Amino acid sequence: MEKINPMKNITHKVDLELREKIQKIKHVALDMDGTIYKGSTLFPFTIPFLNRLRQAGINYSFLTNNPSKSTEDYLKRLREMGISATKEEMYTSAQATIAYIKNNHPEVKRLFLLGTPSMVMEFEAAGFVSVADSAEDRPDMVVVGFDTSLVYSRLCRASWWVQQGLPYIATNPDKVCPTDQPTVLVDCGSICASIEQATGRKPDVVIGKPDPRMLDGILERYHLHPSEVAMVGDRLYTDIRMAQNAKTLGVLVLTGEATLEDIVTTGIEPDVVAHNIETFGDMLIDEREISRDTGRRDAKSCVSTMRQQK
Ligand SMILES: [Mg+2]
């Protein structure tokens, strides 16, 4: 078996096939924590990186598995860090779940939601009805999210509907949400594990990274082919695994969780390993300029060939 050399792509000597892949990129999907900021501290190179992308005509989205905050909440957080982003540039697993339900279960309108008030509002704004905690108020589907406002009776009611065989979807697979506080933030995957213990059922579908459906809404929104998207993140088993599943370019940055050693131990190999988004930005812009110059040269030689033929 060929040995993985994690240092291979960290140099600027990228191979031809990879360079062609990078030259095709029209959109950069950015993981948030560990990629554009760490905890509550924005990386100093984030805003210059975003400005460079904008100047080069490359769109970007901010992507998060965490559905506990609404798009508005995230935009406010980004604004406080100095990033002015639009609603269209923000994409959470709640939005991906809404897109999935609308595309695959258009008949579903009434949901039993296990989620924060922000998440419930997001589903209601998308046209769904959030049913009450009552055996008489039968939903069409159960949706479980990272419910930081979890109420025991609602967990029991969700389990009841799951036991009745209703379609059952989870917004994200994360077992815990990272925190620097002295606590464990029990995430959606662990709430689903509790329902599974009680009912014997796992969710029918789990959206959120590494599920490639997390990117479907972005592909639709910007009319993109997966080969035109770079997924940039700091985790191999979510960000890079999703890039592989969705057949986009997978870019690992070393500013968060994963290390070069992790690539060897997990066997999850990104297309590109960059120290941070700034170095990836350099690579992206350089390759676009090379591609544009080559295009100009080819066009010139084409014109001169046509002249010679006349
Ligand atoms: Mg991250």
Boltz pocket constraint, residues with backbone or C-beta under 6 A from the ligand:
constraints:
  - pocket:
      binder: B
      contacts: [[A, 31], [A, 32], [A, 33], [A, 34], [A, 35], [A, 233], [A, 234], [A, 235], [A, 256]]
      max_distance: 6.0
